[in-house]
C-alpha cells in the first residue's frame, strides 16, 4: 500500500519534471519579436551641411558632426533627448573640404575625426573642446576617417593617407591609437589605394576590427588586430566588371562576429553607375554576401555612404543613398524591406549617417536634397503586434538574392 507521504513525493517530483520539460521547450523554441514597420519624421538642424556623422548616447541625446559654411568649417550639433531644440557650434574653421566621423566615449562625450587635407581630432573633455592634429608633417590626408573609443577611454582612428610629405602618392590605410598622450601610427595594408572607404569598431577587449576598400582591385577587406599583428581577410570580391567595398560600414554582433554593409558598383563614376547595396557576415571559413537593393550611383566617391546598425533582436538596418534619394533597408527575420526616407531632388549627395538608440529608435542625419540644409530623420517601429517574427532567423544561413 502506498503511503500518503509517498504520494506527496511523487507529486512534487512530477511537478518538477513538468517544469523542467516546459523550461527546456522554452529554451529550444525560437525567440519572437513584434513585426516591424517603420515610420519617419524629420527635424531641421542647420541651414547647410555636408559629410554628416551622427551618434546617440545611452540617454537618447543626439550628437552630429558636419562640414558647414560651404565645407570650410567643422560644426557640432546637439539635441537633448527630452528637448526639441537643437544647439550648434563651430569647432574649427578656415578648412578645406573634408569628411567627418563622430563617436562617443564611455561617458557619452563626443569625439570627432575629420580630414581637411590633414587628420584632425576633436574631443569634448567635459568642460571644453580640445583639438589636435594627428600624424602632423606626414603628408596629405583626404577622404574618409573613422574613429572608435574603447572601454578604457583609448581612442583608435583609421584614415586614408593620400600623399607622403614629399608629395608622392602614398594611398594606404593607416591606424593610430593614443598611448601615454602620443599617437602611435602604423600602416595597416600596403596594397595600392586601399582604405579610401573605411570603418572601425572595437570588441569588448579593446581590439580594433576594420573593413576597408581596395579600389583598383574592387575588393573589400576585413582586418583585426591581436597581439600587435593585423590579420587580414578578403571579405568580398567584385562580380564581373564591378567594384566592391565602397561605402563600407562594420558592426560586431552579440556573438562578437563582424557584419558589414557596402556597395558593389559597375565602374564608370563620371557618367554614373548602376550597382547594388550588399550585406555580408561570416559563414564557415568565408563570407555570406547578400544583395539588399539595386541602386544607381552618380559620379563621385561621396555618394557611396552606408550606415549599418543592429537592433535589440540582432536584425540589421542599413541607411544608404540611391541616386540622390535616402533609403532605409531592414531585415525582419524573413526578408529585406526597403523604404524611401527622403526622395531625390536637386542635391545629388546626401552625406548621410545613421545610429540607433537603446529603444530601437533610428536616427539618420543627412543633407536635405531640396535645399542643402541639415536634417535628421527619426524612425520608429509603429507596427501593431499582428504577428511575430523569428529572431533566430538572423543567425540562420541566407542565400544571396
C-alpha positions in Angstrom: 0.0 0.0 0.0 1.3 3.4 -1.0 1.6 5.8 1.9 0.3 9.5 1.7 3.8 10.7 2.1 4.9 8.8 -1.0 2.1 10.4 -3.0 3.4 13.8 -2.0 6.9 13.0 -3.0 5.8 11.6 -6.4 3.5 14.6 -7.0 6.4 17.0 -6.2 8.7 15.0 -8.4 6.2 15.1 -11.3 5.7 18.9 -10.9 9.5 19.3 -11.1 9.7 17.1 -14.1 6.9 19.0 -15.9 8.6 22.4 -15.1 11.9 21.1 -16.4 10.2 20.0 -19.7 8.5 23.3 -20.1 11.7 25.2 -19.4 13.6 23.1 -22.0 10.8 23.7 -24.5 11.0 27.4 -24.0 14.8 27.4 -24.3 14.6 25.5 -27.6 11.7 27.5 -29.1 12.6 30.4 -31.4 12.5 33.8 -29.7 9.8 36.0 -31.1 9.5 39.7 -31.7 6.8 42.1 -32.9 6.5 42.6 -36.6 8.4 45.6 -37.8 7.0 48.6 -39.7 9.0 51.9 -39.6 7.6 55.4 -39.9 9.7 58.5 -40.2 9.6 62.1 -39.1 12.1 64.9 -39.9 13.7 67.7 -37.9 15.6 70.7 -39.2 19.0 71.3 -37.6 21.0 73.8 -39.6 20.9 75.7 -42.9 23.9 73.9 -44.6 25.7 70.6 -44.2 28.0 68.1 -45.9 29.6 64.9 -44.6 27.3 64.5 -41.6 28.1 61.9 -38.9 25.6 61.1 -36.1 25.8 59.3 -32.8 23.2 58.7 -30.0 24.2 58.2 -26.3 22.6 56.0 -23.7 20.3 58.8 -22.5 19.0 59.3 -26.1 20.8 62.6 -26.7 21.8 63.2 -30.3 25.2 64.4 -31.5 26.1 65.4 -35.0 29.4 66.4 -36.6 29.3 68.0 -40.1 31.0 70.3 -42.6 29.3 73.7 -42.7 29.8 77.2 -44.3 30.3 75.8 -47.7 32.5 73.0 -46.4 35.1 75.3 -44.7 34.1 74.8 -41.0 33.6 71.9 -38.7 30.3 72.2 -36.7 28.8 70.2 -33.9 25.0 69.9 -33.2 23.4 68.6 -30.1 19.8 67.9 -29.0 18.9 66.5 -25.6 16.6 63.5 -25.5 13.8 65.4 -23.7 14.0 68.5 -25.9 13.0 69.6 -29.4 15.6 72.4 -29.6 18.9 72.0 -31.5 22.1 73.7 -30.4 25.0 74.2 -32.9 28.5 75.5 -32.6 31.6 76.0 -34.8 34.6 73.9 -33.6 37.1 74.6 -36.4 37.2 76.9 -39.4 39.2 78.0 -42.4 39.3 74.4 -43.6 39.4 72.8 -47.0 36.6 70.4 -48.0 36.7 67.4 -45.6 34.9 64.3 -44.3 33.8 63.9 -40.6 33.1 61.0 -38.3 31.8 61.2 -34.7 31.7 58.6 -31.9 31.1 58.7 -28.2 33.5 57.7 -25.3 32.3 55.6 -22.4 30.9 58.7 -20.6 28.9 59.6 -23.7 31.1 62.6 -24.6 31.7 63.2 -28.3 35.0 62.6 -30.2 35.4 63.6 -33.9 38.0 62.9 -36.6 38.0 65.0 -39.8 40.2 65.3 -42.9 40.8 68.8 -44.2 44.0 67.7 -46.1 45.3 66.7 -42.7 44.0 64.4 -40.0 42.4 66.4 -37.1 40.8 65.1 -33.9 38.4 67.0 -31.6 37.1 65.8 -28.3 34.9 67.2 -25.5 36.6 66.7 -22.1 33.5 67.5 -20.1 34.3 71.3 -20.0 35.7 72.3 -23.3 36.7 71.1 -26.8 40.3 70.0 -27.4 41.5 69.9 -31.0 44.8 68.4 -32.2 46.4 67.2 -35.4 47.3 63.5 -35.8 50.2 62.4 -38.0 51.4 66.0 -38.5 54.0 66.5 -41.2 53.4 63.2 -42.8 51.7 64.5 -46.0 48.2 64.9 -47.3 45.2 63.1 -45.7 41.8 63.1 -47.5 38.6 61.2 -48.0 37.3 59.1 -45.0 38.4 58.7 -41.5 36.7 56.7 -38.8 37.1 56.6 -35.0 36.3 54.3 -32.1 36.9 54.6 -28.3 37.4 51.7 -26.0 36.0 51.0 -22.6 39.3 52.2 -21.2 38.8 55.5 -23.0 41.5 54.8 -25.5 40.7 56.2 -29.0 41.6 54.4 -32.2 41.4 56.2 -35.6 41.9 55.0 -39.2 42.3 57.1 -42.3 43.3 57.1 -46.0 46.7 58.6 -46.4 46.9 60.0 -49.9 50.4 61.6 -50.2 53.7 61.5 -48.4 55.4 64.6 -47.1 57.3 64.9 -50.4 54.1 65.0 -52.4 54.4 61.5 -53.8 51.4 59.2 -53.8 51.0 57.0 -50.6 47.5 55.7 -51.0 47.3 53.4 -47.9 45.2 52.8 -44.9 46.7 53.8 -41.6 45.7 53.2 -37.9 46.7 55.1 -34.8 45.9 54.8 -31.1 46.7 57.2 -28.3 49.3 55.7 -25.9 50.5 57.8 -23.0 49.5 61.0 -24.7 51.2 60.2 -28.0 49.5 59.0 -31.2 51.2 55.8 -32.4 50.5 55.3 -36.1 51.2 52.3 -38.4 50.2 51.3 -42.0 47.6 48.5 -42.0 47.9 47.4 -45.6 50.4 48.3 -48.3 48.3 47.2 -51.2 47.8 50.1 -53.6 44.9 52.5 -53.0 43.5 50.7 -50.0 41.3 52.4 -47.4 39.5 55.2 -49.3 36.3 53.8 -47.7 36.9 52.5 -44.2 35.2 51.6 -40.9 36.4 50.7 -37.4 34.9 49.1 -34.3 36.4 47.8 -31.1 35.5 44.5 -29.4 34.9 44.0 -25.7 38.7 43.6 -25.2 39.5 46.8 -27.0 40.9 45.1 -30.1 40.2 47.0 -33.3 38.3 45.5 -36.3 38.3 47.2 -39.7 36.7 47.0 -43.1 38.2 48.9 -46.0 38.1 49.0 -49.8 41.0 48.2 -52.1 39.7 50.2 -55.0 41.7 49.3 -58.1 41.0 45.6 -57.4 37.4 46.2 -56.4 37.8 44.3 -53.2 36.5 44.6 -49.6 38.9 43.5 -46.8 38.3 42.8 -43.1 41.2 43.1 -40.6 41.5 42.6 -36.9 44.4 43.4 -34.6 45.5 40.8 -32.0 48.9 40.7 -30.2 50.2 43.6 -32.3 49.6 41.8 -35.6 46.9 42.5 -38.2 45.0 39.5 -39.5 43.6 40.5 -42.9 40.9 38.6 -44.8 39.2 39.1 -48.2 35.5 39.6 -47.4 34.2 40.4 -50.9 35.4 40.4 -54.4 33.9 42.0 -57.5 31.5 40.2 -59.7 32.2 40.7 -63.4 33.4 44.2 -64.1 32.0 45.6 -60.8 33.9 47.1 -57.9 33.1 46.0 -54.3 33.8 47.6 -50.9 32.8 51.3 -51.4 30.8 52.9 -48.6 31.5 50.1 -46.2 30.3 50.1 -42.6 31.2 47.5 -39.9 29.5 46.3 -36.7 30.1 43.5 -34.3 27.0 41.4 -33.3 26.2 39.9 -29.9 28.4 36.9 -30.7 31.3 39.3 -31.4 31.2 38.4 -35.1 31.5 41.1 -37.8 28.7 42.1 -40.1 29.1 44.8 -42.8 27.3 46.8 -45.4 28.9 48.1 -48.6 28.3 48.9 -52.3 29.2 47.0 -55.4 29.1 49.2 -58.4 30.0 48.9 -62.1 32.9 51.1 -63.0 32.2 54.4 -64.6 31.9 57.2 -62.0 32.0 60.1 -64.4 28.7 59.1 -66.1 27.2 57.4 -63.1 27.0 53.7 -62.5 24.5 51.0 -61.5 25.2 48.6 -58.8 23.9 47.1 -55.6 23.9 47.5 -51.8 25.3 44.4 -50.1 25.3 42.9 -46.7 28.0 40.4 -45.5 28.6 38.2 -42.5 30.9 35.2 -41.7 29.9 31.8 -43.0 32.2 28.9 -42.3 35.7 29.8 -43.4 34.4 32.5 -45.7 31.7 35.2 -46.0 28.0 35.1 -47.0 27.2 38.1 -49.1 23.6 39.2 -49.9 22.2 41.7 -52.3 19.9 44.1 -50.3 18.9 46.5 -53.1 19.8 47.6 -56.6 21.0 51.2 -56.7 22.3 53.8 -59.1 25.2 56.0 -58.1 26.1 59.3 -59.5 29.7 60.1 -60.4 31.6 60.8 -57.1 33.0 58.8 -54.2 30.9 60.8 -51.8 27.7 59.1 -53.0 28.8 55.8 -51.6 27.7 56.1 -47.9 26.1 53.3 -46.0 25.4 53.0 -42.3 24.7 49.7 -40.6 23.2 49.2 -37.1 21.7 46.2 -35.3 18.5 46.4 -33.3 17.9 44.7 -30.0 16.9 41.5 -31.8 20.1 41.5 -33.8 18.4 42.4 -37.0 20.4 44.7 -39.4 19.2 48.1 -40.5 21.1 50.0 -43.3 20.7 53.6 -44.4 22.1 54.3 -47.9 21.8 56.5 -50.9 20.4 55.7 -54.3 20.9 58.4 -57.0 20.0 61.3 -54.6 17.4 59.5 -52.5 17.9 58.4 -48.9 16.7 54.8 -48.1 16.4 52.5 -45.2 16.6 48.7 -45.5 15.9 46.3 -42.7 15.8 42.6 -42.2 12.7 41.4 -40.3 13.8 37.8 -39.7 12.4 36.6 -43.0 13.3 39.1 -45.8 14.7 42.5 -46.5 12.4 45.5 -46.7 13.3 48.8 -48.3 11.7 52.3 -47.9 12.5 55.8 -49.0 13.2 58.2 -46.2 13.9 61.3 -48.3 13.1 61.4 -52.1 15.6 62.6 -54.7 15.6 66.2 -55.6 18.2 68.8 -56.9 21.0 67.8 -54.5 22.8 64.7 -55.7 24.6 63.7 -52.5 23.0 63.4 -49.1 26.1 62.7 -46.9 24.0 60.5 -44.6 24.8 58.7 -41.3 22.6 56.5 -39.1 22.6 55.5 -35.4 20.2 53.5 -33.2 19.3 54.1 -29.5 18.6 51.6 -26.7 14.8 51.7 -27.6 15.4 50.8 -31.2 14.7 54.3 -32.4 16.6 55.1 -35.6 18.2 58.5 -36.4 19.6 59.5 -39.8 21.4 62.8 -40.4 21.6 64.0 -44.0 21.8 66.9 -46.3 18.3 67.8 -47.5 18.1 67.1 -51.3 15.8 70.1 -51.8 17.9 72.9 -50.2 21.2 71.5 -48.8 20.2 72.0 -45.2 20.9 69.6 -42.3 18.0 67.4 -41.4 17.6 64.4 -39.0 15.1 61.7 -39.9 13.7 59.7 -36.9 12.4 56.3 -37.5 10.1 54.4 -35.1 8.7 50.9 -35.3 5.0 51.6 -35.1 3.7 48.1 -36.2 0.9 46.7 -34.1 1.6 43.2 -32.8 -0.4 41.5 -35.6 2.2 38.7 -35.8 5.7 37.8 -34.8 9.0 37.1 -36.5 11.6 34.6 -35.6 14.6 36.3 -34.1 16.7 33.2 -34.6 16.4 33.6 -38.3 19.0 36.3 -38.4 21.5 33.6 -37.3 20.5 31.1 -40.0 22.0 30.8 -43.4 20.5 33.1 -46.0 21.3 32.6 -49.7 22.3 35.7 -51.7 19.4 37.2 -53.8 
